Amino acid sequence: MIKLFRNIRQNLLNDGKTTKYFKYAIGEIILVVIGILIALQINTWNQERILKIEEKGIIKSLHNEYLQNKKLITTSITQSETCIHTLKSIMNLIGKDEEFTRKANSDSLLFYAFDPPIFRPSENTISGLIQSGRLELIQNKDLVNLIYEWGRTMKALTDNSKRIMINLDDRVFPYLSKHYSLKDMDVYGELQWENKTILEIDKLKIFENIEFENITDDFIYRALYNKNKLVELETIIDTILKETEQ
């Protein structure tokens, strides 16, 4: 093709057709420019196609990840509700006469009341997107906003969960270790003791103690906050799943 253009130009010059030569040269330049523009457009289309394929892969990964998180959060909400219900049952024992409190299985109640769930979702896809800067590949802005909302709500839940664990270590268990039998509680846990403590201790005294009432009341408040955040996260998960359905 290049040789053909060169021959045409040469023939025009040899024939003394200068005007036609310049017109032809301009036309040739225009053709070259058009060719470059077409090549650039094709390259742009190709790049857009690649980005769309990558975006679809990201959306699919997000959908699969949040399907897993949906199962995890459903379990965590159920466990959280059990924890709160048990804490309220304990509050109902405080201040009652001994005959009433003896009817309750306080060992079981205390074990499940002060064993709140810790929600640990899968966040590999989101972390990878944010760290690599590939979040901008997602064209669905509602989905991007949901991802940021997830991060904010998850941080609030994580921060409160850390405070709960500190509260357990610094306040709840130190109190129970002095006034109750942890062994009797652990009958219902992984230790599964066959026999309860043989030491003499009046475990029911804690239900007559204002400090224990305050500890329990404070823990319910913290547990309720966690449950509410879990419910918020579940709503976000459901919306993300709808936005990522393909």
C-alpha positions as CSV (number, residue, x, y, z in Angstrom):
1,M,0.0,0.0,0.0
2,I,2.8,2.4,0.9
3,K,4.6,1.6,-2.4
4,L,1.4,2.3,-4.3
5,F,1.0,5.7,-2.7
6,R,4.7,6.5,-3.5
7,N,4.3,5.5,-7.1
8,I,1.2,7.7,-7.5
9,R,3.0,10.7,-6.0
10,Q,6.0,10.2,-8.2
11,N,3.9,10.0,-11.4
12,L,2.1,13.2,-10.5
13,L,5.3,15.0,-10.0
14,N,6.8,13.6,-13.2
15,D,3.8,14.8,-15.1
16,G,4.1,18.3,-13.6
17,K,0.7,18.1,-12.0
18,T,1.8,19.9,-8.8
19,T,-1.6,21.0,-7.8
20,K,-3.0,17.6,-8.1
21,Y,0.0,16.3,-6.2
22,F,-0.7,18.6,-3.2
23,K,-4.4,17.7,-3.2
24,Y,-3.5,14.0,-3.3
25,A,-0.9,14.5,-0.5
26,I,-3.6,16.2,1.7
27,G,-6.0,13.4,1.0
28,E,-3.3,10.9,1.9
29,I,-2.7,12.7,5.2
30,I,-6.4,12.7,5.9
31,L,-6.6,9.0,5.2
32,V,-3.7,8.4,7.6
33,V,-5.3,10.5,10.3
34,I,-8.6,8.6,9.8
35,G,-6.7,5.4,10.1
36,I,-5.1,6.5,13.3
37,L,-8.4,7.6,14.8
38,I,-10.0,4.3,13.9
39,A,-7.1,2.4,15.5
40,L,-7.4,4.5,18.6
41,Q,-11.2,3.9,18.7
42,I,-10.7,0.2,18.3
43,N,-8.1,0.3,21.1
44,T,-10.6,2.2,23.3
45,W,-13.4,-0.3,22.6
46,N,-11.0,-3.1,23.4
47,Q,-9.9,-1.5,26.7
48,E,-13.6,-0.8,27.7
49,R,-14.4,-4.5,26.9
50,I,-11.6,-5.6,29.1
51,L,-12.7,-3.3,32.0
52,K,-16.3,-4.5,31.7
53,I,-15.1,-8.1,31.9
54,E,-13.1,-7.3,35.0
55,E,-16.0,-5.4,36.5
56,K,-18.3,-8.4,36.0
57,G,-15.7,-10.6,37.7
58,I,-15.6,-8.2,40.7
59,I,-19.4,-8.1,40.9
60,K,-19.5,-11.9,40.8
61,S,-16.9,-12.2,43.6
62,L,-18.8,-9.6,45.7
63,H,-22.0,-11.6,45.3
64,N,-20.5,-14.9,46.3
65,E,-18.7,-13.3,49.2
66,Y,-21.9,-11.7,50.6
67,L,-23.8,-14.9,50.1
68,Q,-21.3,-16.4,52.7
69,N,-21.7,-13.3,54.9
70,K,-25.5,-13.6,54.8
71,K,-25.2,-17.1,56.4
72,L,-22.7,-15.9,59.0
73,I,-24.7,-12.9,60.0
74,T,-28.0,-14.8,60.3
75,T,-26.3,-17.1,62.8
76,S,-24.7,-14.2,64.7
77,I,-28.1,-12.4,65.0
78,T,-29.7,-15.6,66.4
79,Q,-26.8,-16.0,68.9
80,S,-27.1,-12.3,69.8
81,E,-30.8,-12.6,70.5
82,T,-30.2,-15.7,72.6
83,C,-27.5,-13.8,74.6
84,I,-29.8,-10.8,75.2
85,H,-32.8,-13.0,76.1
86,T,-30.6,-14.9,78.6
87,L,-29.3,-11.7,80.1
88,K,-32.8,-10.4,80.6
89,S,-33.7,-13.7,82.3
90,I,-30.8,-13.1,84.7
91,M,-32.1,-9.6,85.4
92,N,-35.4,-11.1,86.3
93,L,-33.8,-13.2,89.0
94,I,-32.0,-10.3,90.7
95,G,-33.7,-9.3,93.9
96,K,-36.1,-12.2,94.0
97,D,-36.2,-14.6,97.0
98,E,-34.0,-17.7,97.1
99,E,-36.8,-20.1,96.5
100,F,-37.5,-18.4,93.1
101,T,-33.8,-18.2,92.1
102,R,-33.1,-21.8,92.9
103,K,-35.7,-22.9,90.3
104,A,-33.5,-21.4,87.6
105,N,-30.5,-23.0,86.1
106,S,-28.1,-20.1,86.9
107,D,-25.0,-22.0,85.7
108,S,-26.5,-22.3,82.2
109,L,-27.9,-18.8,82.2
110,L,-24.6,-17.2,83.1
111,F,-22.6,-19.3,80.6
112,Y,-24.8,-18.3,77.6
113,A,-25.5,-14.7,78.8
114,F,-21.8,-13.7,78.9
115,D,-20.8,-15.5,75.6
116,P,-21.8,-13.0,72.9
117,P,-21.2,-13.8,69.2
118,I,-18.2,-12.3,67.4
119,F,-19.1,-11.6,63.7
120,R,-16.1,-12.2,61.4
121,P,-17.3,-11.8,57.8
122,S,-15.4,-12.4,54.7
123,E,-14.0,-9.2,53.3
124,N,-11.3,-10.3,50.9
125,T,-12.9,-8.9,47.8
126,I,-13.6,-5.5,49.3
127,S,-10.2,-5.2,50.9
128,G,-8.5,-6.1,47.6
129,L,-10.6,-3.5,45.7
130,I,-9.8,-0.7,48.1
131,Q,-6.1,-1.5,48.5
132,S,-5.6,-1.8,44.7
133,G,-7.7,1.2,43.8
134,R,-9.9,-1.0,41.6
135,L,-13.1,0.0,43.4
136,E,-13.5,2.7,40.7
137,L,-14.1,0.0,38.1
138,I,-17.6,-0.5,39.6
139,Q,-19.9,1.7,37.5
140,N,-22.9,1.1,39.9
141,K,-22.5,4.0,42.3
142,D,-25.3,2.7,44.6
143,L,-23.2,-0.4,45.0
144,V,-20.1,1.6,45.7
145,N,-22.0,3.6,48.4
146,L,-23.2,0.4,49.9
147,I,-19.6,-0.9,50.2
148,Y,-18.6,2.3,52.0
149,E,-21.6,2.1,54.3
150,W,-20.7,-1.5,55.0
151,G,-17.2,-0.4,56.1
152,R,-18.5,2.3,58.4
153,T,-21.1,0.0,60.1
154,M,-18.6,-2.8,60.3
155,K,-16.1,-0.6,62.1
156,A,-18.8,0.5,64.6
157,L,-19.6,-3.1,65.3
158,T,-16.0,-4.1,65.6
159,D,-15.2,-1.3,68.0
160,N,-18.1,-2.2,70.2
161,S,-17.2,-5.9,70.1
162,K,-13.7,-5.0,71.3
163,R,-15.1,-3.0,74.2
164,I,-17.4,-6.0,75.1
165,M,-14.4,-8.3,75.2
166,I,-12.4,-5.9,77.4
167,N,-15.5,-5.6,79.7
168,L,-15.6,-9.4,80.0
169,D,-12.0,-9.6,80.9
170,D,-11.8,-6.6,83.2
171,R,-15.1,-6.6,84.9
172,V,-17.5,-9.6,84.3
173,F,-15.2,-12.5,84.8
174,P,-13.2,-11.0,87.7
175,Y,-16.5,-10.5,89.5
176,L,-17.8,-14.0,88.8
177,S,-14.4,-15.6,89.7
178,K,-14.8,-14.1,93.2
179,H,-18.6,-14.7,93.7
180,Y,-19.5,-17.7,91.5
181,S,-18.1,-21.0,90.2
182,L,-16.7,-20.7,86.7
183,K,-16.3,-24.5,86.7
184,D,-20.1,-24.9,87.1
185,M,-20.6,-22.5,84.2
186,D,-18.1,-24.4,82.0
187,V,-20.1,-27.5,82.3
188,Y,-22.0,-26.1,79.3
189,G,-18.9,-25.2,77.4
190,E,-16.0,-26.9,75.7
191,L,-14.6,-28.1,79.0
192,Q,-17.8,-30.1,79.8
193,W,-16.9,-30.9,83.4
194,E,-18.7,-34.1,84.6
195,N,-18.8,-32.8,88.1
196,K,-19.4,-29.3,89.5
197,T,-17.3,-27.6,92.1
198,I,-17.0,-29.4,95.5
199,L,-16.0,-26.1,97.2
200,E,-18.6,-24.4,99.4
201,I,-19.9,-21.3,97.8
202,D,-23.3,-19.6,97.9
203,K,-23.6,-18.8,94.2
204,L,-27.1,-17.3,94.5
205,K,-25.7,-14.4,96.5
206,I,-24.9,-12.6,93.3
207,F,-28.6,-12.1,92.7
208,E,-28.8,-10.0,95.8
209,N,-25.8,-7.8,94.8
210,I,-26.2,-4.3,93.2
211,E,-22.8,-4.6,91.6
212,F,-23.9,-7.7,89.7
213,E,-27.1,-6.1,88.6
214,N,-25.2,-3.1,87.3
215,I,-22.7,-5.4,85.5
216,T,-25.6,-7.3,83.8
217,D,-27.5,-4.1,82.9
218,D,-24.4,-2.6,81.3
219,F,-23.8,-5.8,79.4
220,I,-27.3,-5.9,78.0
221,Y,-26.9,-2.3,76.7
222,R,-23.7,-3.3,74.9
223,A,-25.2,-6.5,73.6
224,L,-28.2,-4.6,72.2
225,Y,-26.0,-2.2,70.4
226,N,-24.2,-5.1,68.8
227,K,-27.4,-6.7,67.7
228,N,-28.7,-3.5,66.2
229,K,-25.5,-3.1,64.2
230,L,-25.8,-6.8,63.0
231,V,-29.3,-6.0,61.8
232,E,-28.0,-3.0,59.9
233,L,-25.3,-5.1,58.3
234,E,-27.8,-7.7,57.3
235,T,-29.9,-5.1,55.5
236,I,-26.7,-3.9,53.7
237,I,-25.9,-7.5,52.8
238,D,-29.4,-8.0,51.3
239,T,-29.1,-4.8,49.3
240,I,-25.6,-5.7,48.0
241,L,-26.9,-9.1,46.9
242,K,-29.7,-7.5,44.9
243,E,-27.3,-5.0,43.3
244,T,-24.9,-7.8,42.4
245,E,-27.4,-10.2,40.9
246,Q,-26.4,-10.9,37.3
